[in-house]
Amino acid sequence: MPRVEIYSTLFCGYCARAKSLLEAKGIDYIEIDVMADTEKRTEMIHRTGGRRTVPQIFVDSRHVGGWEELYALERQGKLDGLLEGAAR
């Protein structure tokens, strides 16, 4: 089963959209709040190759990107294949 991780902050609309899309698909994910945790934010920046915005989404340690990239995969019909096996 793929492991889905989302680096996010509490008041991020794009984070909420990404989580809502995954929840609508019945996907479990691990949320990593980087709002006040500088160690986790540094980890996110390192894992993404320098990206500082949230959300940053990973599936099985593969960096998918942010909300726009996640939604693009959905529009292209590729998201379900990527998430196959991650459903509850």
C-alpha positions in Angstrom: 0.0 0.0 0.0 1.5 3.4 -1.0 2.4 5.8 1.8 0.9 9.3 1.1 2.5 12.2 2.9 1.4 15.9 2.8 3.4 18.7 4.2 0.9 21.4 5.1 -0.1 24.3 7.3 -3.3 24.9 9.1 -4.6 27.9 7.1 -3.6 26.8 3.6 -6.5 26.6 1.1 -4.4 24.6 -1.4 -3.6 22.1 1.4 -7.3 21.8 2.2 -8.1 21.1 -1.5 -5.4 18.4 -1.7 -6.6 16.7 1.4 -10.2 16.9 0.3 -9.4 15.3 -3.1 -7.6 12.5 -1.4 -10.3 12.0 1.2 -13.0 11.9 -1.6 -11.0 9.1 -3.1 -10.8 7.3 0.2 -7.1 7.7 0.6 -5.3 7.7 3.9 -2.5 10.1 4.3 0.0 11.4 6.8 -0.2 15.1 7.4 3.0 16.9 8.5 2.3 20.3 9.8 5.2 22.6 9.0 3.7 25.9 10.3 5.6 26.0 13.6 8.0 23.1 13.2 11.1 24.5 11.6 12.8 21.0 11.6 9.9 19.6 9.5 9.9 22.6 7.2 13.7 22.1 6.6 13.0 18.4 6.0 10.3 19.3 3.4 12.6 21.8 1.6 15.3 19.2 1.5 13.0 16.4 0.2 11.5 18.7 -2.5 14.8 20.0 -3.9 14.2 23.5 -2.5 10.4 24.1 -2.7 9.1 26.1 0.2 5.4 26.3 -0.5 2.7 24.0 0.9 1.3 21.6 0.2 4.1 19.3 -0.9 2.8 15.8 -1.5 4.7 12.5 -1.6 3.5 9.0 -2.7 5.9 6.2 -1.6 8.6 8.8 -1.2 8.1 10.0 -4.8 7.6 13.8 -4.9 4.3 14.5 -6.7 4.5 18.3 -6.1 1.8 20.6 -4.8 -1.9 21.0 -5.3 -1.6 22.0 -8.9 0.4 19.0 -9.8 -1.9 16.7 -7.8 -4.9 18.1 -9.6 -3.2 17.9 -13.0 -2.7 14.2 -12.4 -6.4 13.9 -11.5 -7.5 15.7 -14.7 -5.2 13.5 -16.8 -6.6 10.3 -15.3 -3.3 9.4 -13.8 -3.9 9.9 -10.1 -5.9 6.7 -9.4 -3.1 4.6 -10.9 -0.5 6.4 -8.7 -2.6 6.0 -5.6 -3.7 2.4 -6.4 -3.5 0.4 -3.2 -3.6 3.4 -0.9 -7.4 3.3 -0.5 -8.8 2.6 2.9 
